[in-house]
């Protein structure tokens, strides 16, 4: 059994959404999901995709994803943004999240990004501990803002 990391494709959308729902349940926010398979398919796998995704596969089973997109900082230039790093609970602690995370780092480097950004919920100690290994700088000053349309 060896982990395979690959770029996602349109046929992965149902499994991607399954993992998104799994994360939402873990974060006690399942009611927040309004995305659909159809929208993800259109926005991620059309001519001008809004995001990219790495798939972690073990013996043909999808166990995790790392979904990312590019953003621009007037201070730093092009950045890669890790929207979600999700590994199914039964596969956590085996290095699969590390492999997915490092795939996004490499993608950013290959695309001349100046760095990577992401968010982590403040009570998720295992995720915070994971990110600390990389020398992550946690920003306590900025407030997340959201506006729904």
LUMVEXRO-323941 format. One line per field, with one value per residue: residue number from 0; residue in one letter; chain; x, y, z of N, C-alpha, C in turn. Coordinates in Angstrom, 2 decimals. Example, Ala and Ser with C-alpha at 12.3 -4.5 7.8 and 13.67 -1.06 7.14 Angstrom:
2
num [0/1]
residu [A/S]
chaine [A/A]
n.u [13.19/12.85]
n.v [-5.69/-2.25]
n.w [7.80/7.08]
ca.u [12.30/13.67]
ca.v [-4.50/-1.06]
ca.w [7.80/7.14]
c.u [13.20/12.90]
c.v [-3.30/0.03]
c.w [7.80/7.87]
! end
This chain:
149
num [0/1/2/3/4/5/6/7/8/9/10/11/12/13/14/15/16/17/18/19/20/21/22/23/24/25/26/27/28/29/30/31/32/33/34/35/36/37/38/39/40/41/42/43/44/45/46/47/48/49/50/51/52/53/54/55/56/57/58/59/60/61/62/63/64/65/66/67/68/69/70/71/72/73/74/75/76/77/78/79/80/81/82/83/84/85/86/87/88/89/90/91/92/93/94/95/96/97/98/99/100/101/102/103/104/105/106/107/108/109/110/111/112/113/114/115/116/117/118/119/120/121/122/123/124/125/126/127/128/129/130/131/132/133/134/135/136/137/138/139/140/141/142/143/144/145/146/147/148]
residu [X/X/X/X/X/X/X/X/X/X/X/X/X/X/X/X/X/X/X/X/X/X/X/X/X/X/X/X/X/X/X/X/X/X/X/X/X/X/X/X/X/X/X/X/X/X/X/X/X/X/X/X/X/X/X/X/X/X/X/X/X/X/X/X/X/X/X/X/X/X/X/X/X/X/X/X/X/X/X/X/X/X/X/X/X/X/X/X/X/X/X/X/X/X/X/X/X/X/X/X/X/X/X/X/X/X/X/X/X/X/X/X/X/X/X/X/X/X/X/X/X/X/X/X/X/X/X/X/X/X/X/X/X/X/X/X/X/X/X/X/X/X/X/X/X/X/X/X/X]
chaine [A/A/A/A/A/A/A/A/A/A/A/A/A/A/A/A/A/A/A/A/A/A/A/A/A/A/A/A/A/A/A/A/A/A/A/A/A/A/A/A/A/A/A/A/A/A/A/A/A/A/A/A/A/A/A/A/A/A/A/A/A/A/A/A/A/A/A/A/A/A/A/A/A/A/A/A/A/A/A/A/A/A/A/A/A/A/A/A/A/A/A/A/A/A/A/A/A/A/A/A/A/A/A/A/A/A/A/A/A/A/A/A/A/A/A/A/A/A/A/A/A/A/A/A/A/A/A/A/A/A/A/A/A/A/A/A/A/A/A/A/A/A/A/A/A/A/A/A/A]
n.u [0.84/0.85/1.02/-0.38/0.00/-1.77/-2.91/-6.18/-9.22/-12.22/-13.84/-13.35/-14.86/-17.25/-16.02/-14.29/-16.14/-17.30/-15.21/-15.02/-17.46/-16.98/-14.93/-16.38/-18.23/-16.45/-15.56/-17.84/-19.66/-21.34/-23.72/-22.95/-22.16/-22.71/-21.95/-22.00/-21.79/-22.09/-21.47/-18.81/-17.64/-18.00/-16.61/-14.08/-13.07/-13.23/-12.56/-11.19/-10.13/-11.03/-9.71/-7.21/-6.50/-4.99/-4.96/-4.96/-4.33/-4.85/-4.33/-6.32/-8.37/-9.64/-8.21/-7.62/-7.37/-5.84/-6.75/-6.32/-5.65/-4.68/-3.63/-3.21/-0.88/-0.37/1.85/3.51/3.34/2.56/0.83/0.25/-2.70/-3.79/-6.70/-8.09/-6.91/-7.42/-7.68/-9.05/-10.34/-9.56/-7.13/-5.35/-2.28/-0.40/1.33/0.19/-1.14/1.05/2.37/0.46/0.33/2.96/2.96/1.43/3.07/5.26/3.96/3.40/6.03/6.88/5.31/6.25/5.49/5.53/5.13/3.07/-0.26/-2.76/-5.51/-6.16/-8.28/-8.67/-8.93/-8.02/-5.73/-4.06/-3.71/-2.49/-0.12/0.97/1.44/3.30/5.69/6.72/7.69/5.81/4.36/2.12/-0.55/-1.82/-2.98/-4.68/-8.07/-10.46/-12.61/-15.82/-18.19/-21.25/-22.84]
n.v [-1.18/1.97/5.50/7.61/10.66/12.90/15.16/16.47/15.54/15.95/13.72/13.23/14.88/14.10/12.67/14.60/16.45/14.80/14.63/17.32/17.66/15.91/17.28/19.57/18.50/17.67/20.17/21.12/22.51/21.83/22.83/25.12/24.61/25.36/24.85/22.85/19.69/20.14/22.86/22.90/21.26/22.81/25.18/24.34/22.65/23.57/25.56/27.83/27.32/27.91/26.90/24.51/21.07/18.61/15.12/12.58/9.24/5.87/2.69/3.06/4.26/7.37/9.29/11.79/15.38/18.32/21.42/24.27/27.70/30.58/33.77/37.32/39.49/42.80/43.47/41.21/39.90/37.23/34.61/31.36/29.89/27.81/26.32/24.14/21.41/18.18/15.14/12.00/10.86/8.26/7.91/9.72/10.97/9.41/10.47/11.24/13.69/15.40/14.78/15.71/18.44/19.27/18.91/21.06/23.16/22.71/23.09/25.83/26.85/25.99/27.62/30.16/31.51/33.66/32.66/30.74/30.73/30.20/29.22/28.23/26.73/27.92/26.07/23.66/21.84/19.70/20.22/22.74/22.06/20.41/22.30/23.94/22.55/23.23/25.74/27.74/30.97/32.31/34.49/36.76/39.22/39.97/40.11/37.84/38.36/38.18/38.29/37.53/36.76]
n.w [0.00/-1.11/-1.00/-3.41/-4.94/-6.85/-9.44/-9.24/-10.97/-12.98/-12.44/-9.80/-8.21/-6.64/-4.51/-3.51/-2.52/-0.59/1.25/1.95/3.26/5.38/6.72/7.45/9.25/11.25/12.08/13.15/11.52/9.45/8.48/7.18/4.59/1.26/-1.25/-4.27/-6.02/-8.77/-9.07/-8.14/-10.06/-12.39/-11.68/-11.04/-12.97/-15.55/-18.49/-17.45/-14.58/-11.15/-9.03/-7.95/-7.25/-5.26/-5.03/-2.66/-2.78/-1.95/-2.79/-4.78/-3.38/-2.38/0.03/0.93/0.34/-1.06/-1.55/-3.52/-4.53/-6.47/-5.35/-5.10/-3.64/-2.81/-1.41/-1.42/-3.88/-6.18/-4.60/-3.23/-2.12/0.33/0.54/1.67/3.52/3.77/5.36/5.63/8.72/9.62/8.37/9.34/10.80/9.58/7.78/5.38/5.14/5.29/2.88/1.02/1.75/1.23/-1.51/-2.38/-1.58/-3.31/-5.76/-5.57/-5.59/-8.15/-9.68/-9.34/-6.96/-4.11/-1.62/0.67/1.91/4.43/6.54/9.91/12.22/15.52/17.65/16.76/17.66/16.84/14.10/14.23/15.58/13.61/11.50/12.75/12.62/10.18/10.54/10.54/10.57/12.71/12.52/14.65/14.55/12.41/11.41/10.32/7.60/6.16/3.55/2.44/-0.65]
ca.u [0.00/1.63/0.26/-0.19/-0.50/-2.01/-3.83/-7.57/-9.94/-13.67/-14.48/-13.08/-15.70/-18.05/-15.14/-13.83/-17.25/-17.45/-14.19/-15.41/-18.51/-16.33/-14.27/-17.41/-18.75/-15.39/-15.52/-19.19/-20.17/-21.92/-24.79/-22.35/-21.87/-23.70/-21.38/-22.58/-20.94/-22.19/-20.73/-17.40/-17.25/-17.94/-15.63/-12.74/-12.60/-13.61/-11.43/-10.46/-10.49/-10.85/-8.88/-6.58/-6.61/-4.21/-5.69/-4.19/-4.99/-4.22/-4.98/-7.49/-9.31/-9.25/-8.16/-7.42/-7.20/-5.29/-7.36/-5.59/-5.83/-3.69/-4.09/-2.17/-0.64/0.37/3.12/4.35/3.21/1.74/0.85/-0.64/-3.55/-4.30/-8.07/-8.39/-6.10/-8.33/-7.37/-10.07/-9.90/-8.90/-5.80/-4.53/-1.13/0.41/2.17/-0.51/-1.36/2.35/2.60/-0.44/0.77/4.20/2.62/0.98/4.28/6.00/3.16/3.66/7.40/6.92/4.57/6.88/4.80/6.43/4.83/1.77/-1.10/-3.91/-6.09/-6.40/-9.19/-7.83/-9.03/-7.51/-4.35/-3.26/-3.35/-1.52/1.15/1.46/1.96/4.47/6.88/7.21/8.11/4.70/4.12/0.68/-0.86/-2.88/-3.45/-5.68/-9.41/-11.07/-13.84/-16.62/-19.41/-21.99/-23.65]
ca.v [0.00/3.20/6.70/8.25/12.04/13.29/16.29/16.06/15.69/16.12/12.53/13.22/15.85/13.54/12.33/15.88/16.98/13.92/15.05/18.66/17.43/15.30/18.38/20.44/17.79/17.75/21.55/21.42/23.58/21.22/23.72/26.22/24.20/25.67/24.41/21.63/18.97/20.79/24.12/22.57/20.75/23.96/26.19/23.79/21.78/24.17/26.16/28.73/26.84/28.81/26.23/23.24/20.14/17.39/13.99/11.52/7.98/4.67/1.53/3.50/4.98/8.75/9.48/13.19/16.39/19.64/22.31/25.54/28.65/31.66/35.11/38.33/40.41/43.98/43.50/40.02/39.34/36.04/33.68/30.21/29.84/26.48/26.47/23.02/20.19/17.26/13.71/11.26/10.61/6.96/7.94/10.78/10.56/8.45/11.19/11.56/15.14/15.99/14.61/16.63/19.80/19.54/19.01/22.44/23.98/22.53/23.75/27.26/27.12/25.80/28.72/31.42/32.18/34.14/31.95/30.09/31.22/29.39/29.46/27.06/27.09/28.06/24.95/22.45/21.74/18.77/20.92/23.78/21.37/19.98/23.45/24.48/21.82/23.92/27.09/28.62/32.17/32.46/35.91/37.01/40.59/40.19/39.57/37.29/39.05/37.47/38.93/36.58/37.33]
ca.w [0.00/-1.13/-1.30/-4.71/-5.00/-8.23/-9.66/-9.30/-12.23/-12.84/-11.86/-8.36/-7.51/-5.55/-3.38/-2.95/-1.72/0.58/2.21/2.42/4.26/6.54/7.44/8.04/10.43/12.25/12.57/13.63/10.66/8.26/8.02/6.42/3.20/0.23/-2.53/-4.83/-6.97/-10.07/-9.03/-8.04/-11.37/-13.31/-11.28/-10.87/-14.05/-16.82/-19.23/-16.55/-13.24/-10.01/-8.04/-8.27/-6.12/-5.23/-4.48/-2.03/-3.08/-1.42/-3.42/-5.52/-2.52/-2.08/1.48/1.29/-0.71/-0.75/-2.53/-3.49/-5.62/-6.45/-4.99/-5.32/-2.54/-3.27/-0.67/-1.64/-5.22/-6.34/-3.47/-3.34/-0.94/0.64/1.05/2.55/3.59/4.43/5.35/6.38/10.09/9.78/7.75/9.93/11.59/8.82/6.83/4.14/5.13/4.99/1.44/0.31/2.07/0.50/-2.94/-2.61/-1.48/-4.56/-6.81/-5.44/-6.05/-9.60/-10.31/-8.94/-5.86/-3.06/-0.39/0.79/2.99/4.76/7.86/10.75/13.30/16.72/18.58/16.14/18.14/16.03/12.87/14.60/15.83/12.29/10.77/13.46/12.16/8.99/10.88/10.19/11.37/12.96/12.61/15.63/14.42/11.38/11.65/9.11/7.19/5.17/3.08/1.60/-1.75]
c.u [0.88/0.74/0.62/-0.79/-0.62/-2.89/-5.24/-8.16/-11.44/-14.33/-14.27/-14.05/-16.57/-17.21/-14.58/-14.91/-17.51/-16.45/-14.50/-16.49/-17.93/-15.62/-15.30/-18.02/-17.73/-15.35/-16.88/-19.84/-20.79/-23.01/-24.25/-22.13/-23.02/-23.19/-22.04/-21.56/-20.92/-21.37/-19.23/-16.87/-17.04/-16.78/-14.21/-12.20/-13.08/-12.36/-10.57/-10.78/-10.16/-9.95/-8.20/-6.69/-5.67/-5.04/-4.68/-4.96/-4.18/-4.99/-6.30/-8.53/-8.78/-9.35/-7.99/-7.27/-6.44/-5.80/-6.74/-6.03/-4.77/-4.35/-2.92/-2.09/0.13/1.72/4.06/4.31/2.33/1.94/-0.05/-1.40/-4.08/-5.67/-8.41/-7.34/-6.93/-7.81/-8.43/-9.49/-9.12/-7.48/-4.88/-3.37/-0.21/1.30/1.48/-0.80/-0.07/2.63/1.72/0.00/2.01/3.99/2.17/2.18/5.06/5.28/3.39/5.04/7.51/6.25/5.01/6.10/5.82/6.19/3.43/1.04/-2.24/-4.42/-6.20/-7.28/-8.44/-7.90/-8.46/-6.02/-3.50/-2.83/-2.31/-0.15/1.79/2.12/3.20/5.76/7.52/7.71/7.06/4.62/2.61/0.41/-2.05/-3.53/-4.62/-6.98/-9.96/-12.38/-14.53/-17.85/-20.08/-22.78/-24.82]
c.v [1.24/4.36/7.23/9.66/12.40/14.52/15.74/16.26/15.70/14.91/12.43/14.08/15.22/13.19/13.59/16.44/16.11/14.35/16.43/18.53/16.82/16.36/19.26/19.79/17.89/19.13/22.02/22.56/23.03/22.10/24.88/25.88/24.59/25.27/23.11/20.95/19.69/22.07/23.85/22.07/21.90/24.90/25.65/23.03/22.26/24.78/27.07/28.35/27.85/28.20/25.01/22.35/18.97/16.33/13.03/10.22/6.82/3.48/1.91/4.23/6.37/8.96/10.92/14.08/17.59/20.55/23.69/26.44/29.72/32.97/36.06/39.26/41.60/44.09/42.38/39.47/38.11/35.07/32.49/30.12/28.42/26.65/25.36/21.92/19.23/15.83/13.03/10.81/9.31/6.93/8.99/10.20/9.58/9.12/11.58/13.06/15.87/15.92/15.56/18.08/20.16/19.58/20.43/23.39/23.91/23.20/25.26/27.63/27.01/26.95/30.09/32.20/32.60/33.45/31.36/30.64/30.23/29.80/28.14/27.53/26.99/26.89/23.64/22.28/20.81/19.43/22.00/23.16/20.91/21.15/24.04/23.81/22.53/25.34/28.13/29.80/32.33/33.93/36.12/38.39/40.77/39.49/39.07/38.03/38.24/38.29/37.98/37.33/36.43]
c.w [0.00/-1.58/-2.67/-4.61/-6.48/-8.28/-9.78/-10.68/-11.95/-12.17/-10.35/-7.55/-6.41/-4.31/-2.72/-2.04/-0.49/1.66/2.77/3.50/5.54/7.38/8.14/9.28/11.56/12.89/13.08/12.84/9.38/7.64/7.16/4.95/2.29/-1.16/-2.96/-5.73/-8.32/-10.12/-8.96/-9.38/-12.36/-12.95/-11.15/-12.05/-15.42/-17.46/-18.35/-15.10/-12.15/-8.95/-8.65/-7.05/-6.33/-4.52/-3.87/-2.16/-2.52/-1.96/-4.10/-4.70/-2.22/-0.58/1.89/0.08/-0.15/-1.88/-2.39/-4.64/-5.48/-6.07/-5.17/-4.13/-3.08/-2.56/-1.07/-3.05/-5.21/-5.18/-3.81/-2.02/-0.79/1.28/2.04/2.40/4.42/4.26/6.18/7.71/10.25/9.21/8.35/10.73/10.88/7.78/5.53/4.02/4.77/3.49/0.63/0.52/1.26/-1.01/-3.28/-2.52/-2.80/-5.74/-6.78/-5.93/-7.57/-10.34/-9.81/-7.88/-4.81/-1.73/-0.43/2.02/3.20/6.13/8.61/11.91/14.64/17.70/18.02/16.45/17.28/14.71/13.15/14.86/14.53/11.55/11.44/13.02/10.96/9.29/10.52/11.14/11.49/13.24/13.53/15.43/13.47/11.74/10.32/8.84/6.11/4.81/2.12/0.54/-2.06]
! end
